Amino acid sequence: MSWWHDAVFYEIYVRSFADSNGDGVGDLEGIRARLPYLRELGVDAIWLTPFYPSPGADHGYDVSDYVDVDPLFGTLDDFDALVRDAHALDLRVIADIVPNHSSREHPWFRRALAHPSGPDRARYVFRPGRGDGPPNNWPSNWGGPAWTKDEASGEWYLHLFAPEQPDLDWHTKQVRDDFDDILRFWLARGIDGFRIDVAAALYKDATLADELEPFPESKFSTDWRRAVDQPEVHDVYRNWRRMTGDEKVLVGEVVFSDPARMTPYLRDDELHMAFNFTLLFQAWNADGIRDAIDRSIAALADVAAPPTWVLENHDVTRLPTRYGGGAEGLRRARAAALLLLALPGPAFLYQGQELGLEEVDLPDEVRQDPIFHRMKGVRKGRDGCRVPLPWENGPPGFGFTTGEPWLPIPAEWTEKTVERQRADAQSVLALYEQALAERPTGDFAWRESPRGTLVFTRGELTCAVNVDGGPLPLEGNAVVASEPMSRLLPPGAAVWLE
Ligand code: NOJ
């Protein structure tokens, strides 16, 4: 079994983890200085969100140079030093790769605009309109049409996200060749793998057929689109898998509500893993959680890839808030941590999850997410889960920065800092540290348990989660518990027993 089959990955949202130079934005040197924290926490690998040169229209998910570091975050030397130090601490490093779209500022796109009959035009999807309107009815994931008119040529270009993020045309060989080189560049620098952004969407239906209307209101942005999830994409991943082998990993952001639709991406010669968001989109409800787990495991029965488990990331509302907020939301989030880390397969943590941070209700004036601006505030966007980490002390910098953080850190987080939580054996951080140290291996099997509760074994260890049932009598010795408890497990709590 390779290292990643049961690894715990820790997502670092680079802007918000640690700032070394006082400009209020996190950077690579800041991360390097905090690596010992991650070692002590007990994770196996870090995933860095995009740190490449970018105008920042979508905070790095709009790349203008795929083989360099944005000066905001440091230099290539800083990157090399970070990888070296991480490896010395036995931490693997994976980087986000954004192949679906580039920035509008990428030289490829600038040249494509400047020379409509030049070779760069074919890297993107430029098409004549239909009458006065765009070529078809495809909507952007963030509101409005997925097409913007290039006034100079009169043609429209495709962008499934913001207009600043033109989609690349993967039918064009040059695009495929360029990404082979980009992967090789980072692999040669010692990276341990890639997280692939919007992995199911690289190829769009070449006929550009209209989507069926009305468009569903779905949390799963690609679920209903017939234009994506095209068969050609699998050859890309077969090729990339040949480049990474089995020790370096490809983790796809393949987002479908039915986990069975992920399976083709996880065939033995394609991606090693895909994010499985079934738990993340599941409310705190025992039957729903059990069903999400069963469907996730069943979907992968015929491939070697393990199911993965995710409760938070930089795109979704923080877990304690989703579970109702306040003391009750936090209790449930603590219990969910023991569920997450007992399930079979890799788990992905998002920075600050280990501190039990809640979503921050930011004032509109400081919000930066293009979703907020494009949707005119109808959707608040993702800034509330991207507030920088509170390391120590208090406002404004909390040890994150010596300057002004790019998003304000709430004064109440003085109680939630790493420093405070380290000194408290009952803190969320202490719980994560214990759970990561005691994380079970071994076969997974459900045990019978009363309604509202979930009980399963992993080898010698039993994990009991009381979601919304009556008090559950416990047998065995508690190894890790989500809160102090007697022999009865109350609803909203979990324990590992031996
Ligand atoms: C998914 C990323 O996680 C998200 O942050 C980004 O905005 C979109 N892909 C577009 O790149």
Residues whose N, C-alpha, C, O or C-beta is under 5 A from the ligand:
A	BS01	NOJ	D58 Y61 F161 D197 V198 D315
